[in-house]
Amino acid sequence: MKDYEGIFIAKASLTDEADKKLLALIEGEISKSGGKVENVEKWGKKTIAYPVKKNKEGVYYKLDFKITPDKISGLKKMYGLQEDILRVMIVKKG
């Protein structure tokens, strides 16, 4: 398993409950794919440099996790289908 870092931008208009459900979904998909979430940071609401899907603000999350490299493309595809996730960037650490 390799170390990865994921940055997620979610819609700023989400309620606290929807926000928690989205974070649980993100972590759950990593676990379902055989990965392990090591650290989760919520960076909070920030202005996005340019509008994304007509949103000017987003809530940023940073996750550090371990997973096998062949599972990354499936995770990116699944996260891309989520309506409440505006952007996802997953990079290999080190």
N, C-alpha and C positions, 0 to 999 in steps of 0.2 A: 504494500500500500504506500502511496505517495502523499505528501503534504500539499494541500491546496488552500487557497484563500478565495472566498467568494464575497463580492460586494453586490448587494441587492438594493434597488431603489423601488419602494412601494408608494402607492398613491398616498398623498398627504391627507386626503379626505376620509381615510378609514377611521372607524370608531376604535376605542381601546380593545374591545372584544374581538373585532375583526382583525385588528393588528396582531393580537396574540394567536389567533387561529392561523393567520398567514405565516407567522414565525414557526408555529408548530408544524405546519405543512412543509415548510422549507427544510426543517430539521428532520422530519419524518421521511421525506423522500431520500435524503442522504442515508439514513439508517436502513431504509428498505432496500437500497442499492448495495448494502454491505459495508457502508462507510461508518465513520465515527466522528461526531461533532466534538471538537475539543474546546472551542471558545466562541462565545457569541457576544458581540458588542452592538448596542443600538446607538448610533451616532445622532439620531434625532432628525427633526425636520430642517431641511436646507433648501435654498433656492437652486434650481437646476440651471446650468449654463444656457440651455436653450430648451424651448418647450418640447416635451415628450408626450405624445398622445394627448395634446392640448393641456398638459399639466405643467405649471411653472414651478411647483414645489414637490418635494418627495421626502419620504422618510428613509434614511440610509441605515443599512445593517451590514456588519462585517462578520463573517463566519470563518473560522479556521477549522479544517476538517481533514481526515485521512480517508482515502478511497482508492480503488484501483483505477488506473487511467482509462480503461475501456468503458467505464460507467459515466464519464464526464459528458459525452455528447448526449446521452439519454437524459441526464439531469438538465442540461441547458434547454433541450427541446421541451421537457415538461414544464420548466419554469417559464418558458416563452409563451406557453398556452394559458398561463394564469392571468386573468384580467387585472388583478390588483398589483401585479409586479410590472413596473415600467421598464426597468433595465436590469440585466444580470451580467456580471463579469466574473469569470472563474479563472484564476491563474495558478500555475504550479509554483510552489515556494522553493527557493534554493535552487 
